[in-house]
Amino acid sequence: MAPFLASEQVFRELADGLALDIPEDSFFTALATHLARILQVDHVIVACLDPADKTRAYTLGLWAQGRLQDNVTYALAGSPCERVIHHEPCHFSEGVCAAFPDDALLAELAVDSYLGMPVIGRQGETLGLIAVLDAGPLRSPDIAKEVLRIAAMRTGAELSRQRIMAAVQESERRLDTLMNHLPGMAYQRLHDREGRLKFVSQGAELLTGYEVAQLTAGTGFPFMELIHPDDRQRIRRQIMEGVERRRPYQLSYRLRTARGEVCWVSEQGQAVLDVDGQITWLEGFIFDNTRHYESRRIQQAVMQITSSVTARGGKPFFDQLVNHLTRALDADAGIIATLEDAPGEGDVMTQAVVVDGQKSANFRYALEGTPCARVVQEGACDIVDDVARSLPPQTDSLLGWARGYIGLRLDHSNGDALGILVVMFREPIEHRDFISTVLRIFAANAAAELERQRSDDHINRLAFSDPETGLPNRACFMARVGDALERAESAETTLGLLLLDLRRFKEINDTFGHSIGDQVLAAAGHRFQGMQLEGRELLARLGGDEFAVLVEAPTPEGLVDRMRSYQQSLEAPLQAGERWFALDVSIGGALYPEHGVSPGVLFQHASLAAHHAKRQGQGRCLYDEQLGSAIVRRQQLLDDFITALRGDGLSVHYQPQVDLATGALSGAEVLCRWYDPARGWVSPGEFIPLAEERGLMTELGGWVLKTASEQLREWQQSGVAALPRLSVNVSAQQLEDLRFGEEVGRHTADVSPASIGLELTESGFMRDPEQVIHLMQALKKQGFGLAIDDFGTGYSSLAYLKRFAADTLKIDMSFVRDMLSSSHDYTIVTTIIAMARSMGMKTVAEGVETAEQANALAALGCDQAQGFYFARPMSAEDFATHWLDRQ
């Protein structure tokens, strides 16, 4: 089976698949095929409820056995689909056939897992469902749920759109009926000197006295012959002027009927253009100008509505729709706008503005205090006169003349407000009902298009934004970096790149779980967002605990100031759930073109600076050439350390551990040391972090354990009376290896397990407590000693501590150092000793440097201690000489 796609790629492929120009009648089968491929499932069902019988469903797209199947109708009773249609997503990770034994379709498909999502309509009603089924467990069910939720939204939008289109077609049929029963004539005629008729409505007979068949027979009746000879030249000129200006023409002239009578008529028409902009024919409406004024306007609206519903969608959709709307209503301005924030607050952004028949530039305005706010809150608003004084100030020059105003809210199928549709007039409104009726027809088309666009935008956000923080993700950021570099090169300006790493985040994530970790990430991202310079910086989350910032045109000093600002944003603790966390951030920066001219080089240098920032006190660093040299030196140190580790360059020293009650030796801690011929003694504070960064702690820890075991065997063979217990530090990297227990057994062969103690830090065993507990309990049964090092400095849970079954707690030297001068540290030491005693564990105090500290610890009941007061770490020879008795 092919590997399952990453979540970002799944949503990107979903966005690409749904963005294809799929024919209307193939949408649901294409969706089923696409879902089967990206989710890697055996079966996909896209189904619609039977409008006549809600207990049954029929499939719109059915994928099974590796191909599309013929659609079927099936009963919902006794099936998981019955649950889905009650607005309940339904998920069975296994055993779905057994859960629904009466479902014949499930039995036929022989599936084991099922995930279904309801398809909701515009009014909140259930239209149908989407379900995926598989012979085995679903792969990544969380991603599958989000994919099905998006697919269900698109299916609901498509079903709603098709129903809207069906309703529009029904409206067209009714409008056609209306046209053919109105006392007037709709027509299509050629744009030639004779004006030969191609189509006329039934009203032509009443108006002209000729039968419809007579007017459209053969090549078409020459309509110009019906116009009074004295009016023909003027009419031809007016039509030509309107056609050349691409504007509708309005005519008034005398018409001669078949009976020889002359009547005055009014005509409104326009040219219909083909895809190349060439005139194909003229269409319009002719009516007796003595008819009622309202009848004339209805006829005009009918023509414009018919034109608008056939207009193509896509980018010019809103411009076309508003243009048709203003013509249909004789409005002086029309606007479609979308809500940028939550309904009732925030801003509105226009998507199409037409004033006096001309397209105007879009603009943004505040919703509060405008008639549009009432539209959003109440669904509609009409102001008969004097609306200009309540319009936004920035529209004074564009709409300062407005008097009449009518607006309707555009709603999503789930009931959410998407935007508004508005028309305005220079004169007070006289026919509100008529305008509102026509406006509602246009609003249905506008809302459907807005919903489709919002669905596409949502898919793109999933593909290019980070789900935990809502920030742009790595894919989006990398694309923006390339664009920003091109702009900087063209404008000959600088560009800054910052990489931000959260310190201790992995420890929090491992200790408290991914849910808390995600909340910490979101809180940190929110803090960082508050630091952004509007319009000049782009913040993104690259993954894990790493964020990035793109800064336009900074100076080196300005870039350092930006690092400082992002650091200061985390000075106050972050809240995640009921807990508060103090976090630091390490920031590395690089500047274009000084530190690199390509994305790869900039990232490399910013990353080097970030690594350096982790190791220095300030926690921020701007790349420079000296840093590059330091990185080279650090790399050389790492290379030499690896050579020493895999050669004979390392050694171990032993620091005695003393029984505080008797003063006798109780054991020793094994410490790794490195003497380099060129550098001399290299501090463990330098090479241990290197080993941790480069994943060498498993190899180093194994070498120390093996060396200590060999030393025990040598002392035993030389006649040492009582072998001390040697305590060896175990790193978190070693505990991540499931074969660690085997490694311990291999390195300590022929040595009594009681002579070996394993010391683990709290943070190390809390990364995966269950695995470590299982591993350490097995070693405990073999006789190895277990100690928890640096106790009190991490996030250990007492519940895990009890199950861990350690025999020793080591009190960190940071508490011991100030216990005699700090009541706080003294209380901590007292508490640790009391807790260990209650759990049957011994205590070892680290870093004891004075007799007063040793006496105070003994008085508190501490069992053992180590530190400079007793002895410094020493070689095996010196340790044997001063601390071991021979037989």
Steps between C-alpha positions, in 0.01 A plus 500: 500500500630848417610713798232731627545863401593768758209717617620809309531299176158337553333838528705639211393208277141543618518870409651418159237232430206720593646792305478304171242608246273198553175483300192540714370150429837343594570689824391230745661206316824700467484584871454131593794401277720777643419412863573130439842589364623754757355313802603156361171330587315215330158664476355852484129586511363843409125477554193723504183450701197405291280814514188284472606246765742621768559142617687422179807640327634476149866524409635784289849353485597144600860374495561133575729218385745746349252676267181701481182292536146556381302713744258319730212577735509354851307510827657698788340298781744275681807659337770739631375747238182534706708656778680732261180659365415619853791748480734254674836406351531121540831317538558126552871420504414129471213250511245716320333197337452338837354824639245515218418136411186598302685734262510305172725757328765473773493121478533512123800734518659286780649797687639534848526879556258785424513881519197707397430874495162674445445737208316808626293736286462876505217490755674253730315200362671170425536450127700177505830355614855409405654179632829316453529125573796267506578133551745602774539795742501847345844653462529833691130526597546857634614622158222296336239669722619850402515401132143360514382812683638718219363264233159506672508882499577502127237232433244701694596813309479311167163341586372839616637661185333239279174549684539875465568456130195274473301767678648762268406286200151469641504877549613539140212279390258707699661817374471366148133434567473850642672649197267316265195625686610857545354751255826539315754319284839357593721452197835396353592645161805529279708815512453591133316766305178297487513376859376150411323336795637168643271473802191676634281431800129430481424864574622589149164403348304737722750782444556466123199306377729237340518139615824385662559252218474778243758715678761221541446300178790445260782747547279711726257785450673837426395682815607843369210483254260518796650830619345816364712624204548838667662334806721236337814708444493637855447155647790352302727781622400460867547124484847543343603752768395262777675203339825692445499618863415147617204646682132407487290717273161646587270594212160653446335488157190429298418143396271396212297188575375235259165676508661823377458670834777715647585486870774648711731247662806510723790263450797409717771275363867419490757323288602142586869435444683176431826396667698709249298812574310486171128581487289189447155655531289761677253409769250700691139577577238712323182618667225751461615818672155563634535202730535558871842621621544205730433254219776662298748463781407135555566431134842668525584302812397175332743564217787586734435201729501267201836643394652477846422134566681403179810705585808289564650473849858533612695821548268737306189349658432777753568782254258345252236436764506856641501644150189299407336583831535877463365481146204286603400744774607825333722544806776759501741284704537139608742333744590147607715488814630227731535501878862499609432418868220364717149621407405825670857627540816566308538603138334438167691456172327565170533236228324694222395866474305644206407871491316650203563186299878514553716272715670676793796400715429278802543646847483401867279673756389465861162332545399675820249783464415430134179363349705191413521419872119474507511275193737261679307504826144491362542337159375802304483877516329763285534878531263693276686832508806686629728197547821686404550648847525151656743358244873458583699829465736356238205453261400870494664567164359179350155473657439839660199549273315188622145532631327159475665181637394134511730219621471124557727269700675217316496181711702180501306173483578449870341834588819705540500850352741527206438848368248751369339601169400867470343732241476880529305767315532874438129542561284382791375142470141461387466123432669318787318168452596477136867580567521258794350218293751543218785544752421162662536321166846648449593439867451123462763489222739727689477296823561172317814641335630644830447164669692321225788744526508477880512120479798520264669753730448268797669212319793724408534613861521137610769434242705812574439583866605338825202338682631556855586871471308616192824647363635436149674162483836402352367457145342845502803664664750354255295626206485846657876503566571451130262781405645733765856437379399590144344826623802584714736437209289713266470788749861458622386478863582264785298206632528342844433138598450399864476141627344459845536179707299455820717369783370215717196449277586134429529441874153651556357304208646170624396564860148639463398356164440636152170669587667731751796533264272620220343757733846626597590532131180692429563734796858562387384564144244752630771682696724511192212634289467789740859598421461512120548831322185541290571461130874453548536156657375148429485253790469126439532171685741269321423194713567364849612786724650703215358830374631737233464870426566682174587869555493745211783753453662488848839634603726263699421700814128495418507122454662457842229723649236276343666195662487677835131579455411137425703390804319747724164367383563181704617669821160443661394134551269336246171338600397161362189357658532539877880519494747782448835448329809718489669471160807650340570532131829477312514720193744496213499757222648547153488802269467515120725565312777521761460144630366330189308562179301177477236349733721198571801703611289740707332211680833327557658810655193590706491141627869516596433824685202341679712205615761742628228702677396187693847474651548862599338696778309756295321238292516704177767522236540669162719305260846632418820362358650444845200287589566300188857448620371400844274245337801361315692478827203332669482252215871429542444446872222255417721315250779472758256383765368225272860394435566494876177306567577236241870487584674519835456872570239483778535388859277463804543648849330395819349728767446327835157483661515488882259363760418807716436289811830305499726695264571175309512471122160401359573528130627731227362694205668427167586818307633526146813710437682606181860612475585635153873537413441839336232642731583337830212397726170569320210578732206256497290814466639528147506147367188356671263755330677424171434131547135569584449723195658248263324194644820345641378449858401138443850420376669705774278357776569147381875567505487638858294201622733254329813674642357510854414129481851415381641699792283306746630171359859625524455605865338165578790311342753716690352398836283795602311389811164665426414644161323837513179564308591708195225740393487568124295781345242395240396757238152556357627384159597164647152456652339555160672183375272200557812280511656691790446210741690267265782755475530519880520122524764481226724771652478364858562133427687318783426788742254476787196723415503613864832675430345718228264792560320675215426873546218658296396865493134589548469656156656190345256244636197730467527510120333161478424393858324175411788373288759596763296346783476170315872508417621597849277249678662227293851625593394530866403133503849415371653677802620831357472808718279785378535866595322817391758775445447876550168435673277805538618685186258344250132417462481147636168357614486330841275234348770411247769530768328236709466261206856566390622314814832684534701427813674840521417870457792733433446853634622755246798712604305821427290430811790380715719803420267755663307283747666665801431855377166453325197381694338414168782261397518358853128416485543335160786282624301406812197408290698287255664304784165445675330394178778256410492346846120453478546319167782278631769677297848621597619854439837619366584871519718643223741792518580485877791740553503573876480315828199712596309377196596137574392528864168668408423231244582225748272664756215504249543127437680512163674166442797580278684795346767587246690819431830680535475484881561127475702470180524627145458261204823297460660235285440129561852462647455788747152380594629150571792635700297729724163332526521125439619227740672192360483148641 
